[in-house]
């Protein structure tokens, strides 16, 4: 689907711009449906897109080619006519998507340009939280299947070792309340996780959330915060390379 004028990416320089209280406030429940705050949300969206561009550059230095995107800042049918969350994300670049399409075939690779159909790194802003995550939507079933097949081929320990390098993050399954705490996972815990995880049915995320309560956000508006978020997101690169399909992690079709 071609992008419209409303959902085209805004102009955003490659920079790390500090957040301010208004970036959080414009996403609050009382304002999330109000189109009068679209311009204010656009300011926050540009900051996240700029941050995502810095993240993409860092990933490139680590040998992972990604491209930067950002989410819609105005209420629309795609976000339930409310904007409670904005994010900048790093997803497969055009060349990687072309390779994946050649593997899946045209029918299975429909709408591959959409972020939620790919594993992606994410820095998100909500009224009450900041989040850094690696996310695999249910519609990115090929990345989820790649992980499941890799674990079947190699055992769960290599994945466990990757996750345990990420102290401060948690592994989550869809919208379940449970969480698997990275840094102290054992093989049995992950085997139990995989008993429930179905790639085409469930989303998977590895995330770190920082509370941003109203009246106590000053520390999240410091100039060094965007850089720290990029550093945390960069920590997820080895895990993304391990889980998502690529030439170096090709387990999409069971062997």
C-alpha positions as CSV (number, residue, x, y, z in Angstrom):
1,X,0.0,0.0,0.0
2,X,1.4,3.4,-1.0
3,X,2.0,5.9,1.7
4,X,-0.4,8.9,1.8
5,X,0.5,12.4,2.6
6,X,-0.8,11.9,6.2
7,X,1.4,8.9,7.0
8,X,4.6,9.8,5.1
9,X,7.6,10.1,7.4
10,X,8.2,13.7,8.6
11,X,11.5,15.5,8.1
12,X,13.8,14.7,11.0
13,X,17.6,15.2,11.3
14,X,20.0,12.5,12.6
15,X,20.3,13.8,16.2
16,X,19.5,13.1,19.8
17,X,17.0,15.6,21.0
18,X,15.9,15.7,24.6
19,X,12.3,15.0,25.5
20,X,10.2,17.5,27.5
21,X,7.1,17.1,29.6
22,X,4.8,18.1,26.7
23,X,6.0,15.0,24.7
24,X,4.4,12.8,27.4
25,X,1.4,15.0,28.1
26,X,0.1,15.1,24.6
27,X,-0.3,11.3,24.7
28,X,-2.5,11.3,27.9
29,X,-5.9,9.8,27.8
30,X,-7.7,13.2,27.8
31,X,-5.7,14.4,24.8
32,X,-5.1,11.3,22.8
33,X,-8.1,11.7,20.6
34,X,-7.9,15.5,20.2
35,X,-6.7,16.6,16.7
36,X,-5.7,20.0,18.2
37,X,-2.7,18.2,19.6
38,X,-1.5,16.7,16.4
39,X,1.2,19.4,15.9
40,X,2.5,18.8,19.4
41,X,2.6,15.0,18.9
42,X,4.4,15.7,15.6
43,X,7.2,17.3,17.6
44,X,7.5,14.2,19.7
45,X,7.3,11.9,16.6
46,X,10.2,13.8,15.0
47,X,12.3,13.4,18.1
48,X,11.7,9.6,18.0
49,X,12.4,9.4,14.3
50,X,15.7,11.3,14.8
51,X,16.6,8.9,17.6
52,X,15.7,6.0,15.4
53,X,18.1,7.3,12.7
54,X,20.9,7.4,15.2
55,X,20.0,3.9,16.3
56,X,20.1,2.7,12.6
57,X,23.6,4.3,12.2
58,X,24.8,2.4,15.3
59,X,23.3,-0.8,14.1
60,X,25.1,-0.3,10.7
61,X,28.4,0.0,12.6
62,X,27.6,-3.3,14.1
63,X,27.0,-4.8,10.7
64,X,23.2,-4.8,10.8
65,X,21.5,-2.8,8.0
66,X,18.2,-1.4,9.1
67,X,16.0,1.6,8.2
68,X,14.3,4.1,10.5
69,X,10.5,4.6,10.7
70,X,8.0,6.3,13.1
71,X,4.4,5.9,14.0
72,X,1.4,8.0,13.2
73,X,0.9,11.1,15.4
74,X,-2.7,11.9,14.4
75,X,-5.8,9.8,15.4
76,X,-6.8,7.5,12.5
77,X,-8.5,4.2,11.9
78,X,-5.1,2.5,12.2
79,X,-4.7,3.5,15.9
80,X,-8.3,3.3,17.0
81,X,-8.7,7.1,16.6
82,X,-6.4,7.8,19.5
83,X,-2.7,8.3,19.9
84,X,-1.6,6.8,23.3
85,X,1.8,5.7,22.1
86,X,4.4,7.0,19.7
87,X,7.5,5.1,18.6
88,X,10.6,5.3,16.4
89,X,11.7,2.0,15.2
90,X,14.5,0.3,13.2
91,X,13.4,-2.5,10.8
92,X,14.8,-4.4,7.8
93,X,16.0,-2.2,5.0
94,X,14.9,-2.5,1.5
95,X,17.6,-4.9,0.4
96,X,16.9,-7.3,3.3
97,X,13.1,-7.2,2.6
98,X,13.8,-8.0,-1.0
99,X,15.9,-11.1,0.0
100,X,13.1,-12.2,2.4
101,X,10.5,-11.8,-0.3
102,X,12.5,-14.0,-2.6
103,X,12.5,-16.7,0.1
104,X,8.8,-16.4,1.0
105,X,7.4,-15.7,-2.4
106,X,5.2,-12.9,-3.5
107,X,2.0,-14.2,-1.8
108,X,3.4,-14.8,1.6
109,X,5.5,-11.6,1.5
110,X,2.5,-9.2,1.0
111,X,2.8,-5.9,2.8
112,X,6.3,-6.7,4.0
113,X,7.0,-3.0,4.0
114,X,4.9,-2.6,7.1
115,X,6.9,-2.6,10.3
116,X,4.7,-5.0,12.2
117,X,5.4,-7.6,9.5
118,X,9.0,-7.6,10.5
119,X,11.0,-8.0,13.7
120,X,12.1,-4.5,14.8
121,X,13.8,-2.5,17.4
122,X,11.7,0.1,19.1
123,X,11.9,3.2,21.3
124,X,8.5,4.2,22.4
125,X,6.9,7.1,24.3
126,X,3.7,6.9,26.3
127,X,2.1,9.3,28.8
128,X,3.4,7.2,31.7
129,X,6.4,5.4,30.3
130,X,9.4,5.1,28.0
131,X,10.2,1.8,26.4
132,X,13.0,0.1,24.6
133,X,12.2,-3.2,22.9
134,X,12.7,-5.8,20.3
135,X,9.3,-6.8,19.0
136,X,8.0,-9.6,16.8
137,X,4.3,-9.1,15.9
138,X,2.1,-12.1,15.2
139,X,2.1,-11.0,11.5
140,X,5.9,-11.3,11.4
141,X,5.3,-15.0,11.6
142,X,8.4,-15.8,9.6
143,X,10.7,-14.2,12.2
144,X,8.9,-16.0,15.0
145,X,9.0,-19.3,13.0
146,X,12.7,-18.7,12.4
147,X,13.3,-18.5,16.1
148,X,11.3,-21.6,16.9
149,X,13.1,-23.6,14.2
150,X,16.5,-22.4,15.4
151,X,15.8,-23.5,18.9
152,X,14.6,-26.9,17.6
153,X,17.9,-27.2,15.6
154,X,20.3,-25.9,18.2
155,X,18.5,-26.4,21.5
156,X,17.3,-23.6,23.8
157,X,20.7,-22.7,25.4
158,X,22.1,-20.4,22.7
159,X,18.9,-18.3,22.8
160,X,19.0,-18.4,26.6
161,X,22.6,-17.1,26.6
162,X,21.6,-14.2,24.3
163,X,18.7,-13.2,26.6
164,X,20.8,-13.5,29.7
165,X,23.1,-10.8,28.3
166,X,20.2,-8.4,28.6
167,X,19.8,-7.8,32.3
168,X,17.2,-5.1,32.8
169,X,15.0,-6.4,30.0
170,X,12.1,-8.9,30.3
171,X,10.7,-11.4,27.7
172,X,7.0,-11.1,27.2
173,X,4.4,-13.2,25.4
174,X,1.5,-11.3,23.7
175,X,-0.5,-9.4,26.3
176,X,0.0,-12.0,29.0
177,X,0.7,-10.6,32.5
178,X,3.6,-13.0,33.0
179,X,7.2,-12.1,32.2
180,X,10.5,-13.9,31.9
181,X,13.3,-11.8,33.5
182,X,16.4,-11.7,31.4
183,X,19.7,-12.2,33.1
184,X,18.6,-15.2,35.1
185,X,16.7,-17.4,32.7
186,X,17.2,-21.1,32.6
187,X,16.5,-23.5,29.8
188,X,13.4,-24.9,31.4
189,X,11.7,-21.5,31.6
190,X,12.3,-20.9,28.0
191,X,11.1,-24.3,27.0
192,X,7.9,-23.5,28.9
193,X,7.6,-20.2,27.1
194,X,7.9,-22.0,23.7
195,X,5.1,-24.4,24.6
196,X,2.7,-21.4,24.5
197,X,4.3,-19.2,21.9
198,X,2.7,-19.7,18.4
199,X,4.3,-17.3,15.8
200,X,1.3,-16.7,13.7
201,X,-1.0,-16.2,16.8
202,X,1.2,-14.4,19.4
203,X,3.4,-11.3,19.6
204,X,6.7,-11.6,21.3
205,X,8.8,-8.8,22.9
206,X,11.9,-8.3,24.8
207,X,11.5,-5.0,26.5
208,X,12.7,-2.5,29.1
209,X,10.1,0.0,30.5
210,X,10.9,3.2,32.4
211,X,8.1,4.7,34.4
212,X,7.3,8.4,33.4
213,X,4.6,9.4,35.9
214,X,3.1,12.9,35.7
215,X,4.9,15.3,37.9
216,X,8.0,13.1,38.1
217,X,9.5,13.2,34.6
218,X,12.3,15.7,35.0
219,X,15.0,13.0,35.0
220,X,13.6,11.7,31.7
221,X,13.9,15.1,30.1
222,X,17.7,15.3,30.7
223,X,19.8,15.8,27.6
224,X,21.6,12.4,28.0
225,X,18.4,10.3,28.1
226,X,18.0,9.8,24.3
227,X,21.6,8.6,24.1
228,X,21.0,6.2,26.9
229,X,17.9,4.8,25.1
230,X,20.0,4.3,21.9
231,X,22.6,2.4,24.0
232,X,19.9,0.1,25.5
233,X,18.4,-0.5,22.1
234,X,21.8,-1.3,20.6
235,X,22.2,-4.0,23.3
236,X,19.3,-5.8,21.5
237,X,21.2,-6.1,18.2
238,X,22.8,-9.5,18.9
239,X,19.5,-10.9,19.9
240,X,17.8,-9.6,16.8
241,X,20.4,-11.1,14.6
242,X,19.9,-14.4,16.5
243,X,16.1,-14.5,16.2
244,X,15.1,-12.8,13.0
245,X,15.5,-14.4,9.6
246,X,18.5,-13.3,7.6
247,X,21.3,-15.0,5.6
248,X,23.2,-15.5,8.8
249,X,20.2,-16.9,10.7
250,X,18.4,-18.9,8.1
251,X,16.1,-21.4,10.0
252,X,12.8,-20.4,8.4
253,X,12.1,-23.8,6.9
254,X,12.7,-26.7,9.3
255,X,15.7,-28.8,8.4
